């Protein structure tokens, strides 16, 4: 099991930027894909972005492609989500998640992930 703690959320105006961080502890971090999901009020949790264990491959939801960038630092056991050109529709609680299976590509469904952080709120005002 891995423990995940997100940070970096906040209130930003439309068009602004934020950088989320997710610090991991526990099992071997560098063997697992990591992802970001988000959940807006009254909506289901949705996939945002995923990065493989080495950081060489990434995959994004169409809604964030070109605006968000996922990255990771295996030495510091942290995964990041850089968000630019933010829109009010990006308002949600953002969750970091760790894949259940080592060296598994490409996980995008919530069921693929066995460990979740507590979430960090991102609010984009118009």
C-alpha angles and dihedrals in degrees: 000000000000128000118221129196121186127203140166103069123134148123118308136166122249110278092029132117139237135181119214123199131198119196117201132201133175124039126036105302098193095063098062137071114239129208146184123226130177137205126199122199111284093006135101122258109271134200117251109170143335134200128196125241094267098041091241098112131046136176129194140195111251090242093065103029111128093015104060129052126195120203139160142207110209094189091058094034092232135132122200138201117201110198123193135172089025119199131201087250088065089067108121146106107280119215131195117216138187123215118250094224130055118243093005119155132220110005115173108148123088089238090063091066125075103181128052137181124229093256135243124236120240117188122184116193123206 
